[in-house]
Amino acid sequence: MPATGHDIGVGLISVGWMGRLHTRAYQTLPSVYPDLKLRPHLVRAADTAADRAAYARDVLGYAAATDDYREVLADPAVDVVSICAPTGLHREIGVAAAEAGKSFWIEKPVGRNASETAQVAEAAAKAGVVTSIGYNYRHVPAVERVRELVGDGKLGRITNVRAVFFSGYASEPKGALSWRFRRDLAGTGALGDLLSHVVDLVQYVVGPIAEVSALTSTVYTQRPILPMGSGTHFAVIEDGELGPVENDDYVAALVRFAAGSPGAGAVGTLEASRIIVGPQCGLGFEIYGTDGSAAWNFERMNELRVCLGRGGPHAGYTTVLGNPHLGDYGYFQPGPGNSMGYDDLKVIEAKKFLLAVTGGERRNSTIEEALHVAEVISSAETSAEIGAWQPVRAVPGATFGHSARG
Ligand SMILES: NC(=O)c1ccc[n+]([C@@H]2O[C@H](COP(=O)([O-])OP(=O)(O)OC[C@H]3O[C@@H](n4cnc5c(N)ncnc54)[C@H](O)[C@@H]3O)[C@@H](O)[C@H]2O)c1
């Protein structure tokens, strides 16, 4: 059942990095957005690792904890569920959440492939529940501003886009073989884990992708095994037993944007790597149009570089710092130049989710948009296998909020 009023019972499935972060977002939301009068209550959490379930109850403050996610879905006091399990469990848990009538906020990528995402989308549509996806980088105030500039035509006709996610979490050859490196638990590697963020971001800012050509590579083929529910995927294990890396470390893709969106006719180059040395959490883009351009990178999240117009005394880039004119910045900081951080993005995401659940504004990312991202990733995977361009299946309803500009 959808929540009624503004008291919302929260269930959490998996208490890893994202599970804790979703929880902090629910806890912080009422003080950042007091006027919305949204009051999340932490009802029940589940994790198969006993110490993590206990942490959810004793430290995070859930009223109850369990090792079985089904108990979270069966609890009538739970109105909404955060699904933060490893990617390989998303299909099973997402479908079960929908069948239990719970609206859910699920981490990206939703499932190991487009077929699994489609099954979650179908179950959510059948049950009529609200969905939100963990594509947190959309909510960066600078990113929201670039989306406005593109949508308003301030950059002119978009000609080309360069976007990357260069994350060094597995740059150490002895970096842990977490679930992320296994096909049964994660599906693809850098493709699903990192390029999915890039794809969502450029589709959110510029428009849906229609065609893709890609290649992938695996640089380290063995790593020391990390048991599920222990450590993090940043861990380095010196003398552990080795296991095979089953998916890609690096992906490069050439894409064409679909007709009927601000990006119509534009091309893009997208890359992702989890073994890169240098960049740490380098998710960024450059967007070029006939009248201007914009560049942003998460490692300098609060800085936006814009160039509007071709000449004049200020030709070239201007750096704009975070300020209350951009996105939700003003809810977090009173004046320009004060930094926001990663956790704040999840607070904005929680707000968009719970507003949609309680019948308010619908600016949440949806399972249809997650499916479109999954279709791009799936086409990229096929393209890398067969060495040819692949069309991307369009997903009805996945407009990323864009309408065609005249
Ligand atoms: N939005 C983002 O920026 C972002 C960042 C990191 C991870 N993610 C996504 O979030 C999801 C979780 O990643 P993470 O980094 O938090 O993982 P993690 O390894 O930190 O945590 C996963 C947790 O799931 C638990 N678990 C395993 N099997 C379970 C089961 N059957 N029932 C309940 N719990 C179970 C584990 O014990 C562990 O505590 C993944 O889909 C990942 O792709 C998104």
The ligand as a Gaussian input file, in Angstrom:
#p B3LYP/6-31G(d) Opt

LIG

0 1
 N       24.479000       4.920000      -6.514000
 C       25.773000       4.718000      -6.326000
 O       26.578000       5.635000      -6.502000
 C       26.238000       3.370000      -5.867000
 C       27.469000       3.235000      -5.195000
 C       27.825000       1.974000      -4.718000
 C       27.003000       0.879000      -4.951000
 N       25.837000       1.040000      -5.644000
 C       24.938000      -0.121000      -5.889000
 O       24.330000      -0.467000      -4.642000
 C       24.177000      -1.892000      -4.535000
 C       24.898000      -2.365000      -3.271000
 O       26.267000      -1.979000      -3.341000
 P       27.114000      -1.709000      -1.999000
 O       28.377000      -1.036000      -2.427000
 O       26.280000      -1.067000      -0.963000
 O       27.432000      -3.219000      -1.604000
 P       28.089000      -3.757000      -0.256000
 O       28.919000      -4.911000      -0.652000
 O       28.676000      -2.639000       0.544000
 O       26.810000      -4.269000       0.557000
 C       26.011000      -5.316000       0.101000
 C       25.291000      -5.912000       1.312000
 O       24.327000      -6.854000       0.858000
 C       24.279000      -7.892000       1.824000
 N       23.599000      -9.081000       1.262000
 C       24.131000     -10.047000       0.470000
 N       23.180000     -10.974000       0.203000
 C       22.039000     -10.562000       0.805000
 C       20.699000     -11.076000       0.897000
 N       20.352000     -12.245000       0.301000
 N       19.779000     -10.404000       1.639000
 C       20.109000      -9.246000       2.257000
 N       21.355000      -8.697000       2.203000
 C       22.308000      -9.358000       1.490000
 C       25.740000      -8.095000       2.188000
 O       25.903000      -8.824000       3.383000
 C       26.214000      -6.653000       2.293000
 O       26.052000      -6.124000       3.602000
 C       24.723000      -2.475000      -5.844000
 O       23.673000      -2.673000      -6.745000
 C       25.657000      -1.370000      -6.367000
 O       25.805000      -1.387000      -7.771000
 C       25.430000       2.263000      -6.080000

